Amino acid sequence: MFAQELAPSAEPHERAANAQVEAARLSRDAARRLYDRGLPLRDISKVLGLSFQRAKQLIDQAPELIS
């Protein structure tokens, strides 16, 4: 019924969702790289603008990277 009104927003919403997924992946990879280089978790959280707990979660979720 409202498909015609909603159609123009479908593609931008999909792009936004994809960008959010990519941003999360990049944040995980950055946190992991910093951690693997010996940066303390508190510093990683400050650099990335995250809480200490969120930085730890990202590191735990990221695969171990080979530098």
N, CA, C, O and CB atoms as a CASP TS submission, in Angstrom:
PFRMAT TS
TARGET T0000
AUTHOR 0000-0000-0000
METHOD Language model
MODEL 1
PARENT N/A
ATOM      1  N   MET     1       0.816  -1.186   0.000  1.00  0.00           N
ATOM      2  CA  MET     1       0.000   0.000   0.000  1.00  0.00           C
ATOM      3  C   MET     1       0.865   1.258   0.000  1.00  0.00           C
ATOM      4  O   MET     1       0.573   2.203  -0.732  1.00  0.00           O
ATOM      5  CB  MET     1      -0.931  -0.007   1.196  1.00  0.00           C
ATOM      6  N   PHE     2       1.922   1.285   0.807  1.00  0.00           N
ATOM      7  CA  PHE     2       2.786   2.456   0.869  1.00  0.00           C
ATOM      8  C   PHE     2       4.125   2.218   0.177  1.00  0.00           C
ATOM      9  O   PHE     2       5.063   2.997   0.350  1.00  0.00           O
ATOM     10  CB  PHE     2       3.017   2.853   2.312  1.00  0.00           C
ATOM     11  N   ALA     3       4.213   1.171  -0.585  1.00  0.00           N
ATOM     12  CA  ALA     3       5.479   0.794  -1.217  1.00  0.00           C
ATOM     13  C   ALA     3       6.041   1.919  -2.074  1.00  0.00           C
ATOM     14  O   ALA     3       7.252   2.141  -2.085  1.00  0.00           O
ATOM     15  CB  ALA     3       5.292  -0.453  -2.067  1.00  0.00           C
ATOM     16  N   GLN     4       5.192   2.617  -2.777  1.00  0.00           N
ATOM     17  CA  GLN     4       5.657   3.695  -3.647  1.00  0.00           C
ATOM     18  C   GLN     4       6.310   4.822  -2.833  1.00  0.00           C
ATOM     19  O   GLN     4       7.283   5.429  -3.279  1.00  0.00           O
ATOM     20  CB  GLN     4       4.485   4.249  -4.477  1.00  0.00           C
ATOM     21  N   GLU     5       5.780   5.091  -1.662  1.00  0.00           N
ATOM     22  CA  GLU     5       6.343   6.144  -0.821  1.00  0.00           C
ATOM     23  C   GLU     5       7.656   5.704  -0.169  1.00  0.00           C
ATOM     24  O   GLU     5       8.547   6.522   0.057  1.00  0.00           O
ATOM     25  CB  GLU     5       5.338   6.550   0.254  1.00  0.00           C
ATOM     26  N   LEU     6       7.767   4.420   0.128  1.00  0.00           N
ATOM     27  CA  LEU     6       8.940   3.899   0.814  1.00  0.00           C
ATOM     28  C   LEU     6      10.081   3.512  -0.125  1.00  0.00           C
ATOM     29  O   LEU     6      11.236   3.460   0.298  1.00  0.00           O
ATOM     30  CB  LEU     6       8.550   2.716   1.629  1.00  0.00           C
ATOM     31  N   ALA     7       9.776   3.245  -1.371  1.00  0.00           N
ATOM     32  CA  ALA     7      10.787   2.768  -2.323  1.00  0.00           C
ATOM     33  C   ALA     7      12.027   3.657  -2.402  1.00  0.00           C
ATOM     34  O   ALA     7      13.134   3.118  -2.417  1.00  0.00           O
ATOM     35  CB  ALA     7      10.175   2.659  -3.688  1.00  0.00           C
ATOM     36  N   PRO     8      11.910   4.983  -2.453  1.00  0.00           N
ATOM     37  CA  PRO     8      13.112   5.809  -2.563  1.00  0.00           C
ATOM     38  C   PRO     8      14.073   5.677  -1.376  1.00  0.00           C
ATOM     39  O   PRO     8      15.266   5.944  -1.518  1.00  0.00           O
ATOM     40  CB  PRO     8      12.713   7.243  -2.712  1.00  0.00           C
ATOM     41  N   SER     9      13.571   5.271  -0.221  1.00  0.00           N
ATOM     42  CA  SER     9      14.443   5.174   0.947  1.00  0.00           C
ATOM     43  C   SER     9      15.102   3.806   1.092  1.00  0.00           C
ATOM     44  O   SER     9      16.016   3.653   1.902  1.00  0.00           O
ATOM     45  CB  SER     9      13.658   5.484   2.191  1.00  0.00           C
ATOM     46  N   ALA    10      14.668   2.823   0.340  1.00  0.00           N
ATOM     47  CA  ALA    10      15.185   1.459   0.502  1.00  0.00           C
ATOM     48  C   ALA    10      16.678   1.377   0.227  1.00  0.00           C
ATOM     49  O   ALA    10      17.422   0.807   1.026  1.00  0.00           O
ATOM     50  CB  ALA    10      14.445   0.505  -0.420  1.00  0.00           C
ATOM     51  N   GLU    11      17.118   1.924  -0.863  1.00  0.00           N
ATOM     52  CA  GLU    11      18.538   1.833  -1.231  1.00  0.00           C
ATOM     53  C   GLU    11      19.432   2.612  -0.265  1.00  0.00           C
ATOM     54  O   GLU    11      20.464   2.077   0.139  1.00  0.00           O
ATOM     55  CB  GLU    11      18.745   2.350  -2.655  1.00  0.00           C
ATOM     56  N   PRO    12      19.099   3.835   0.124  1.00  0.00           N
ATOM     57  CA  PRO    12      19.932   4.514   1.121  1.00  0.00           C
ATOM     58  C   PRO    12      19.987   3.770   2.463  1.00  0.00           C
ATOM     59  O   PRO    12      21.026   3.761   3.124  1.00  0.00           O
ATOM     60  CB  PRO    12      19.411   5.921   1.345  1.00  0.00           C
ATOM     61  N   HIS    13      18.883   3.154   2.861  1.00  0.00           N
ATOM     62  CA  HIS    13      18.885   2.369   4.102  1.00  0.00           C
ATOM     63  C   HIS    13      19.824   1.178   3.984  1.00  0.00           C
ATOM     64  O   HIS    13      20.546   0.857   4.927  1.00  0.00           O
ATOM     65  CB  HIS    13      17.462   1.887   4.443  1.00  0.00           C
ATOM     66  N   GLU    14      19.814   0.529   2.836  1.00  0.00           N
ATOM     67  CA  GLU    14      20.707  -0.616   2.619  1.00  0.00           C
ATOM     68  C   GLU    14      22.165  -0.173   2.623  1.00  0.00           C
ATOM     69  O   GLU    14      23.015  -0.850   3.203  1.00  0.00           O
ATOM     70  CB  GLU    14      20.371  -1.319   1.289  1.00  0.00           C
ATOM     71  N   ARG    15      22.464   0.954   1.985  1.00  0.00           N
ATOM     72  CA  ARG    15      23.833   1.474   1.997  1.00  0.00           C
ATOM     73  C   ARG    15      24.276   1.809   3.415  1.00  0.00           C
ATOM     74  O   ARG    15      25.411   1.526   3.796  1.00  0.00           O
ATOM     75  CB  ARG    15      23.945   2.716   1.105  1.00  0.00           C
ATOM     76  N   ALA    16      23.388   2.407   4.192  1.00  0.00           N
ATOM     77  CA  ALA    16      23.714   2.762   5.575  1.00  0.00           C
ATOM     78  C   ALA    16      23.986   1.508   6.408  1.00  0.00           C
ATOM     79  O   ALA    16      24.927   1.488   7.200  1.00  0.00           O
ATOM     80  CB  ALA    16      22.570   3.580   6.205  1.00  0.00           C
ATOM     81  N   ALA    17      23.190   0.484   6.241  1.00  0.00           N
ATOM     82  CA  ALA    17      23.392  -0.763   6.982  1.00  0.00           C
ATOM     83  C   ALA    17      24.725  -1.398   6.601  1.00  0.00           C
ATOM     84  O   ALA    17      25.451  -1.884   7.468  1.00  0.00           O
ATOM     85  CB  ALA    17      22.235  -1.748   6.715  1.00  0.00           C
ATOM     86  N   ASN    18      25.046  -1.398   5.327  1.00  0.00           N
ATOM     87  CA  ASN    18      26.326  -1.949   4.867  1.00  0.00           C
ATOM     88  C   ASN    18      27.497  -1.133   5.399  1.00  0.00           C
ATOM     89  O   ASN    18      28.522  -1.698   5.779  1.00  0.00           O
ATOM     90  CB  ASN    18      26.373  -1.993   3.334  1.00  0.00           C
ATOM     91  N   ALA    19      27.355   0.174   5.429  1.00  0.00           N
ATOM     92  CA  ALA    19      28.417   1.037   5.952  1.00  0.00           C
ATOM     93  C   ALA    19      28.620   0.786   7.442  1.00  0.00           C
ATOM     94  O   ALA    19      29.752   0.812   7.924  1.00  0.00           O
ATOM     95  CB  ALA    19      28.083   2.523   5.700  1.00  0.00           C
ATOM     96  N   GLN    20      27.550   0.547   8.164  1.00  0.00           N
ATOM     97  CA  GLN    20      27.653   0.273   9.598  1.00  0.00           C
ATOM     98  C   GLN    20      28.393  -1.043   9.840  1.00  0.00           C
ATOM     99  O   GLN    20      29.223  -1.131  10.744  1.00  0.00           O
ATOM    100  CB  GLN    20      26.251   0.224  10.243  1.00  0.00           C
ATOM    101  N   VAL    21      28.101  -2.043   9.049  1.00  0.00           N
ATOM    102  CA  VAL    21      28.797  -3.329   9.168  1.00  0.00           C
ATOM    103  C   VAL    21      30.286  -3.151   8.876  1.00  0.00           C
ATOM    104  O   VAL    21      31.129  -3.685   9.597  1.00  0.00           O
ATOM    105  CB  VAL    21      28.181  -4.377   8.206  1.00  0.00           C
ATOM    106  N   GLU    22      30.604  -2.415   7.839  1.00  0.00           N
ATOM    107  CA  GLU    22      32.005  -2.172   7.480  1.00  0.00           C
ATOM    108  C   GLU    22      32.715  -1.364   8.558  1.00  0.00           C
ATOM    109  O   GLU    22      33.865  -1.661   8.884  1.00  0.00           O
ATOM    110  CB  GLU    22      32.095  -1.443   6.133  1.00  0.00           C
ATOM    111  N   ALA    23      32.070  -0.365   9.111  1.00  0.00           N
ATOM    112  CA  ALA    23      32.670   0.443  10.181  1.00  0.00           C
ATOM    113  C   ALA    23      32.963  -0.422  11.404  1.00  0.00           C
ATOM    114  O   ALA    23      34.008  -0.263  12.035  1.00  0.00           O
ATOM    115  CB  ALA    23      31.738   1.614  10.569  1.00  0.00           C
ATOM    116  N   ALA    24      32.071  -1.318  11.740  1.00  0.00           N
ATOM    117  CA  ALA    24      32.285  -2.214  12.884  1.00  0.00           C
ATOM    118  C   ALA    24      33.480  -3.125  12.627  1.00  0.00           C
ATOM    119  O   ALA    24      34.293  -3.353  13.523  1.00  0.00           O
ATOM    120  CB  ALA    24      31.020  -3.059  13.163  1.00  0.00           C
ATOM    121  N   ARG    25      33.586  -3.643  11.414  1.00  0.00           N
ATOM    122  CA  ARG    25      34.719  -4.510  11.074  1.00  0.00           C
ATOM    123  C   ARG    25      36.031  -3.744  11.171  1.00  0.00           C
ATOM    124  O   ARG    25      37.013  -4.251  11.712  1.00  0.00           O
ATOM    125  CB  ARG    25      34.550  -5.093   9.658  1.00  0.00           C
ATOM    126  N   LEU    26      36.045  -2.530  10.650  1.00  0.00           N
ATOM    127  CA  LEU    26      37.256  -1.717  10.697  1.00  0.00           C
ATOM    128  C   LEU    26      37.647  -1.369  12.131  1.00  0.00           C
ATOM    129  O   LEU    26      38.831  -1.353  12.465  1.00  0.00           O
ATOM    130  CB  LEU    26      37.062  -0.443   9.888  1.00  0.00           C
ATOM    131  N   SER    27      36.670  -1.094  12.967  1.00  0.00           N
ATOM    132  CA  SER    27      36.943  -0.812  14.379  1.00  0.00           C
ATOM    133  C   SER    27      37.527  -2.034  15.079  1.00  0.00           C
ATOM    134  O   SER    27      38.477  -1.915  15.852  1.00  0.00           O
ATOM    135  CB  SER    27      35.663  -0.359  15.092  1.00  0.00           C
ATOM    136  N   ARG    28      36.957  -3.214  14.807  1.00  0.00           N
ATOM    137  CA  ARG    28      37.495  -4.442  15.398  1.00  0.00           C
ATOM    138  C   ARG    28      38.936  -4.666  14.960  1.00  0.00           C
ATOM    139  O   ARG    28      39.800  -4.989  15.775  1.00  0.00           O
ATOM    140  CB  ARG    28      36.633  -5.652  15.009  1.00  0.00           C
ATOM    141  N   ASP    29      39.187  -4.490  13.661  1.00  0.00           N
ATOM    142  CA  ASP    29      40.542  -4.702  13.148  1.00  0.00           C
ATOM    143  C   ASP    29      41.527  -3.694  13.737  1.00  0.00           C
ATOM    144  O   ASP    29      42.654  -4.052  14.079  1.00  0.00           O
ATOM    145  CB  ASP    29      40.551  -4.608  11.621  1.00  0.00           C
ATOM    146  N   ALA    30      41.109  -2.450  13.855  1.00  0.00           N
ATOM    147  CA  ALA    30      41.987  -1.420  14.421  1.00  0.00           C
ATOM    148  C   ALA    30      42.297  -1.730  15.880  1.00  0.00           C
ATOM    149  O   ALA    30      43.448  -1.635  16.306  1.00  0.00           O
ATOM    150  CB  ALA    30      41.340  -0.023  14.298  1.00  0.00           C
ATOM    151  N   ALA    31      41.283  -2.097  16.637  1.00  0.00           N
ATOM    152  CA  ALA    31      41.493  -2.426  18.047  1.00  0.00           C
ATOM    153  C   ALA    31      42.445  -3.606  18.172  1.00  0.00           C
ATOM    154  O   ALA    31      43.334  -3.606  19.024  1.00  0.00           O
ATOM    155  CB  ALA    31      40.151  -2.742  18.743  1.00  0.00           C
ATOM    156  N   ARG    32      42.262  -4.601  17.331  1.00  0.00           N
ATOM    157  CA  ARG    32      43.119  -5.788  17.388  1.00  0.00           C
ATOM    158  C   ARG    32      44.564  -5.450  17.029  1.00  0.00           C
ATOM    159  O   ARG    32      45.497  -5.908  17.688  1.00  0.00           O
ATOM    160  CB  ARG    32      42.588  -6.873  16.446  1.00  0.00           C
ATOM    161  N   ARG    33      44.742  -4.641  15.976  1.00  0.00           N
ATOM    162  CA  ARG    33      46.106  -4.258  15.567  1.00  0.00           C
ATOM    163  C   ARG    33      46.806  -3.490  16.686  1.00  0.00           C
ATOM    164  O   ARG    33      47.971  -3.748  16.987  1.00  0.00           O
ATOM    165  CB  ARG    33      46.070  -3.400  14.276  1.00  0.00           C
ATOM    166  N   LEU    34      46.098  -2.555  17.294  1.00  0.00           N
ATOM    167  CA  LEU    34      46.688  -1.781  18.389  1.00  0.00           C
ATOM    168  C   LEU    34      47.044  -2.696  19.568  1.00  0.00           C
ATOM    169  O   LEU    34      48.111  -2.557  20.166  1.00  0.00           O
ATOM    170  CB  LEU    34      45.715  -0.669  18.850  1.00  0.00           C
ATOM    171  N   TYR    35      46.164  -3.611  19.889  1.00  0.00           N
ATOM    172  CA  TYR    35      46.393  -4.550  20.985  1.00  0.00           C
ATOM    173  C   TYR    35      47.596  -5.447  20.680  1.00  0.00           C
ATOM    174  O   TYR    35      48.448  -5.670  21.540  1.00  0.00           O
ATOM    175  CB  TYR    35      45.132  -5.408  21.233  1.00  0.00           C
ATOM    176  N   ASP    36      47.655  -5.954  19.455  1.00  0.00           N
ATOM    177  CA  ASP    36      48.758  -6.829  19.057  1.00  0.00           C
ATOM    178  C   ASP    36      50.099  -6.097  19.077  1.00  0.00           C
ATOM    179  O   ASP    36      51.148  -6.725  19.214  1.00  0.00           O
ATOM    180  CB  ASP    36      48.501  -7.399  17.666  1.00  0.00           C
ATOM    181  N   ARG    37      50.066  -4.788  18.942  1.00  0.00           N
ATOM    182  CA  ARG    37      51.294  -3.987  18.996  1.00  0.00           C
ATOM    183  C   ARG    37      51.646  -3.569  20.421  1.00  0.00           C
ATOM    184  O   ARG    37      52.627  -2.856  20.636  1.00  0.00           O
ATOM    185  CB  ARG    37      51.149  -2.748  18.122  1.00  0.00           C
ATOM    186  N   GLY    38      50.858  -4.007  21.384  1.00  0.00           N
ATOM    187  CA  GLY    38      51.183  -3.779  22.779  1.00  0.00           C
ATOM    188  C   GLY    38      50.534  -2.576  23.431  1.00  0.00           C
ATOM    189  O   GLY    38      50.853  -2.255  24.576  1.00  0.00           O
ATOM    190  N   LEU    39      49.630  -1.902  22.734  1.00  0.00           N
ATOM    191  CA  LEU    39      48.958  -0.748  23.331  1.00  0.00           C
ATOM    192  C   LEU    39      47.984  -1.249  24.409  1.00  0.00           C
ATOM    193  O   LEU    39      47.205  -2.170  24.161  1.00  0.00           O
ATOM    194  CB  LEU    39      48.205   0.096  22.236  1.00  0.00           C
ATOM    195  N   PRO    40      48.028  -0.648  25.595  1.00  0.00           N
ATOM    196  CA  PRO    40      47.112  -1.073  26.666  1.00  0.00           C
ATOM    197  C   PRO    40      45.646  -0.812  26.283  1.00  0.00           C
ATOM    198  O   PRO    40      45.333   0.105  25.524  1.00  0.00           O
ATOM    199  CB  PRO    40      47.451  -0.336  27.984  1.00  0.00           C
ATOM    200  N   LEU    41      44.775  -1.646  26.831  1.00  0.00           N
ATOM    201  CA  LEU    41      43.343  -1.526  26.541  1.00  0.00           C
ATOM    202  C   LEU    41      42.797  -0.140  26.854  1.00  0.00           C
ATOM    203  O   LEU    41      41.976   0.382  26.101  1.00  0.00           O
ATOM    204  CB  LEU    41      42.568  -2.560  27.325  1.00  0.00           C
ATOM    205  N   ARG    42      43.232   0.451  27.934  1.00  0.00           N
ATOM    206  CA  ARG    42      42.736   1.792  28.280  1.00  0.00           C
ATOM    207  C   ARG    42      43.105   2.798  27.193  1.00  0.00           C
ATOM    208  O   ARG    42      42.300   3.667  26.859  1.00  0.00           O
ATOM    209  CB  ARG    42      43.306   2.248  29.643  1.00  0.00           C
ATOM    210  N   ASP    43      44.296   2.694  26.646  1.00  0.00           N
ATOM    211  CA  ASP    43      44.710   3.600  25.578  1.00  0.00           C
ATOM    212  C   ASP    43      43.935   3.323  24.290  1.00  0.00           C
ATOM    213  O   ASP    43      43.553   4.250  23.575  1.00  0.00           O
ATOM    214  CB  ASP    43      46.217   3.473  25.325  1.00  0.00           C
ATOM    215  N   ILE    44      43.709   2.056  24.005  1.00  0.00           N
ATOM    216  CA  ILE    44      42.921   1.701  22.815  1.00  0.00           C
ATOM    217  C   ILE    44      41.525   2.289  22.927  1.00  0.00           C
ATOM    218  O   ILE    44      40.999   2.834  21.957  1.00  0.00           O
ATOM    219  CB  ILE    44      42.844   0.161  22.638  1.00  0.00           C
ATOM    220  N   SER    45      40.924   2.183  24.102  1.00  0.00           N
ATOM    221  CA  SER    45      39.572   2.722  24.277  1.00  0.00           C
ATOM    222  C   SER    45      39.564   4.229  24.062  1.00  0.00           C
ATOM    223  O   SER    45      38.625   4.764  23.471  1.00  0.00           O
ATOM    224  CB  SER    45      39.031   2.384  25.679  1.00  0.00           C
ATOM    225  N   LYS    46      40.597   4.920  24.532  1.00  0.00           N
ATOM    226  CA  LYS    46      40.660   6.370  24.342  1.00  0.00           C
ATOM    227  C   LYS    46      40.865   6.736  22.877  1.00  0.00           C
ATOM    228  O   LYS    46      40.214   7.646  22.364  1.00  0.00           O
ATOM    229  CB  LYS    46      41.783   6.964  25.187  1.00  0.00           C
ATOM    230  N   VAL    47      41.764   6.030  22.207  1.00  0.00           N
ATOM    231  CA  VAL    47      42.050   6.315  20.797  1.00  0.00           C
ATOM    232  C   VAL    47      40.803   6.122  19.939  1.00  0.00           C
ATOM    233  O   VAL    47      40.524   6.918  19.042  1.00  0.00           O
ATOM    234  CB  VAL    47      43.189   5.413  20.285  1.00  0.00           C
ATOM    235  N   LEU    48      40.058   5.058  20.223  1.00  0.00           N
ATOM    236  CA  LEU    48      38.870   4.747  19.428  1.00  0.00           C
ATOM    237  C   LEU    48      37.602   5.434  19.947  1.00  0.00           C
ATOM    238  O   LEU    48      36.541   5.329  19.331  1.00  0.00           O
ATOM    239  CB  LEU    48      38.657   3.251  19.400  1.00  0.00           C
ATOM    240  N   GLY    49      37.714   6.137  21.080  1.00  0.00           N
ATOM    241  CA  GLY    49      36.548   6.825  21.629  1.00  0.00           C
ATOM    242  C   GLY    49      35.498   5.874  22.172  1.00  0.00           C
ATOM    243  O   GLY    49      34.298   6.122  22.047  1.00  0.00           O
ATOM    244  N   LEU    50      35.954   4.784  22.774  1.00  0.00           N
ATOM    245  CA  LEU    50      35.058   3.753  23.289  1.00  0.00           C
ATOM    246  C   LEU    50      35.288   3.556  24.774  1.00  0.00           C
ATOM    247  O   LEU    50      36.286   4.012  25.331  1.00  0.00           O
ATOM    248  CB  LEU    50      35.257   2.428  22.536  1.00  0.00           C
ATOM    249  N   SER    51      34.356   2.874  25.401  1.00  0.00           N
ATOM    250  CA  SER    51      34.592   2.483  26.787  1.00  0.00           C
ATOM    251  C   SER    51      35.641   1.376  26.812  1.00  0.00           C
ATOM    252  O   SER    51      35.881   0.703  25.809  1.00  0.00           O
ATOM    253  CB  SER    51      33.272   2.016  27.476  1.00  0.00           C
ATOM    254  N   PHE    52      36.253   1.205  27.968  1.00  0.00           N
ATOM    255  CA  PHE    52      37.227   0.131  28.151  1.00  0.00           C
ATOM    256  C   PHE    52      36.587  -1.217  27.813  1.00  0.00           C
ATOM    257  O   PHE    52      37.187  -2.047  27.130  1.00  0.00           O
ATOM    258  CB  PHE    52      37.771   0.127  29.603  1.00  0.00           C
ATOM    259  N   GLN    53      35.351  -1.423  28.306  1.00  0.00           N
ATOM    260  CA  GLN    53      34.656  -2.689  28.087  1.00  0.00           C
ATOM    261  C   GLN    53      34.388  -2.937  26.605  1.00  0.00           C
ATOM    262  O   GLN    53      34.538  -4.059  26.122  1.00  0.00           O
ATOM    263  CB  GLN    53      33.345  -2.707  28.862  1.00  0.00           C
ATOM    264  N   ARG    54      33.990  -1.884  25.883  1.00  0.00           N
ATOM    265  CA  ARG    54      33.703  -2.053  24.452  1.00  0.00           C
ATOM    266  C   ARG    54      34.984  -2.342  23.679  1.00  0.00           C
ATOM    267  O   ARG    54      34.976  -3.156  22.755  1.00  0.00           O
ATOM    268  CB  ARG    54      33.012  -0.796  23.881  1.00  0.00           C
ATOM    269  N   ALA    55      36.076  -1.692  24.040  1.00  0.00           N
ATOM    270  CA  ALA    55      37.353  -1.974  23.383  1.00  0.00           C
ATOM    271  C   ALA    55      37.747  -3.429  23.593  1.00  0.00           C
ATOM    272  O   ALA    55      38.220  -4.087  22.666  1.00  0.00           O
ATOM    273  CB  ALA    55      38.458  -1.041  23.915  1.00  0.00           C
ATOM    274  N   LYS    56      37.552  -3.936  24.813  1.00  0.00           N
ATOM    275  CA  LYS    56      37.858  -5.342  25.108  1.00  0.00           C
ATOM    276  C   LYS    56      36.980  -6.264  24.282  1.00  0.00           C
ATOM    277  O   LYS    56      37.459  -7.274  23.767  1.00  0.00           O
ATOM    278  CB  LYS    56      37.671  -5.638  26.605  1.00  0.00           C
ATOM    279  N   GLN    57      35.698  -5.931  24.147  1.00  0.00           N
ATOM    280  CA  GLN    57      34.798  -6.751  23.329  1.00  0.00           C
ATOM    281  C   GLN    57      35.273  -6.803  21.886  1.00  0.00           C
ATOM    282  O   GLN    57      35.284  -7.870  21.273  1.00  0.00           O
ATOM    283  CB  GLN    57      33.366  -6.205  23.390  1.00  0.00           C
ATOM    284  N   LEU    58      35.665  -5.656  21.338  1.00  0.00           N
ATOM    285  CA  LEU    58      36.110  -5.621  19.954  1.00  0.00           C
ATOM    286  C   LEU    58      37.358  -6.479  19.754  1.00  0.00           C
ATOM    287  O   LEU    58      37.476  -7.198  18.761  1.00  0.00           O
ATOM    288  CB  LEU    58      36.385  -4.181  19.524  1.00  0.00           C
ATOM    289  N   ILE    59      38.272  -6.398  20.692  1.00  0.00           N
ATOM    290  CA  ILE    59      39.491  -7.196  20.591  1.00  0.00           C
ATOM    291  C   ILE    59      39.162  -8.683  20.674  1.00  0.00           C
ATOM    292  O   ILE    59      39.717  -9.492  19.930  1.00  0.00           O
ATOM    293  CB  ILE    59      40.488  -6.807  21.699  1.00  0.00           C
ATOM    294  N   ASP    60      38.269  -9.032  21.567  1.00  0.00           N
ATOM    295  CA  ASP    60      37.878 -10.436  21.706  1.00  0.00           C
ATOM    296  C   ASP    60      37.147 -10.952  20.464  1.00  0.00           C
ATOM    297  O   ASP    60      37.231 -12.137  20.141  1.00  0.00           O
ATOM    298  CB  ASP    60      36.992 -10.613  22.936  1.00  0.00           C
ATOM    299  N   GLN    61      36.433 -10.069  19.770  1.00  0.00           N
ATOM    300  CA  GLN    61      35.674 -10.475  18.576  1.00  0.00           C
ATOM    301  C   GLN    61      36.536 -10.531  17.318  1.00  0.00           C
ATOM    302  O   GLN    61      36.216 -11.248  16.369  1.00  0.00           O
ATOM    303  CB  GLN    61      34.517  -9.520  18.349  1.00  0.00           C
ATOM    304  N   ALA    62      37.622  -9.777  17.315  1.00  0.00           N
ATOM    305  CA  ALA    62      38.453  -9.687  16.112  1.00  0.00           C
ATOM    306  C   ALA    62      39.346 -10.895  15.986  1.00  0.00           C
ATOM    307  O   ALA    62      39.896 -11.373  16.978  1.00  0.00           O
ATOM    308  CB  ALA    62      39.295  -8.418  16.128  1.00  0.00           C
ATOM    309  N   PRO    63      39.495 -11.391  14.779  1.00  0.00           N
ATOM    310  CA  PRO    63      40.432 -12.490  14.598  1.00  0.00           C
ATOM    311  C   PRO    63      41.856 -11.984  14.811  1.00  0.00           C
ATOM    312  O   PRO    63      42.153 -10.813  14.575  1.00  0.00           O
ATOM    313  CB  PRO    63      40.278 -13.121  13.193  1.00  0.00           C
ATOM    314  N   GLU    64      42.725 -12.874  15.255  1.00  0.00           N
ATOM    315  CA  GLU    64      44.113 -12.484  15.429  1.00  0.00           C
ATOM    316  C   GLU    64      44.689 -12.156  14.053  1.00  0.00           C
ATOM    317  O   GLU    64      44.579 -12.947  13.117  1.00  0.00           O
ATOM    318  CB  GLU    64      44.935 -13.612  16.137  1.00  0.00           C
ATOM    319  N   LEU    65      45.291 -11.000  13.947  1.00  0.00           N
ATOM    320  CA  LEU    65      45.818 -10.529  12.669  1.00  0.00           C
ATOM    321  C   LEU    65      47.308 -10.796  12.581  1.00  0.00           C
ATOM    322  O   LEU    65      48.023 -10.768  13.583  1.00  0.00           O
ATOM    323  CB  LEU    65      45.533  -9.035  12.482  1.00  0.00           C
ATOM    324  N   ILE    66      47.754 -11.049  11.388  1.00  0.00           N
ATOM    325  CA  ILE    66      49.193 -11.203  11.140  1.00  0.00           C
ATOM    326  C   ILE    66      49.675  -9.903  10.558  1.00  0.00           C
ATOM    327  O   ILE    66      49.221  -9.484   9.493  1.00  0.00           O
ATOM    328  CB  ILE    66      49.509 -12.412  10.181  1.00  0.00           C
ATOM    329  N   SER    67      50.608  -9.250  11.260  1.00  0.00           N
ATOM    330  CA  SER    67      51.098  -7.929  10.826  1.00  0.00           C
ATOM    331  C   SER    67      52.046  -8.047   9.665  1.00  0.00           C
ATOM    332  O   SER    67      52.550  -7.036   9.175  1.00  0.00           O
ATOM    333  CB  SER    67      51.787  -7.206  11.970  1.00  0.00           C
TER
END
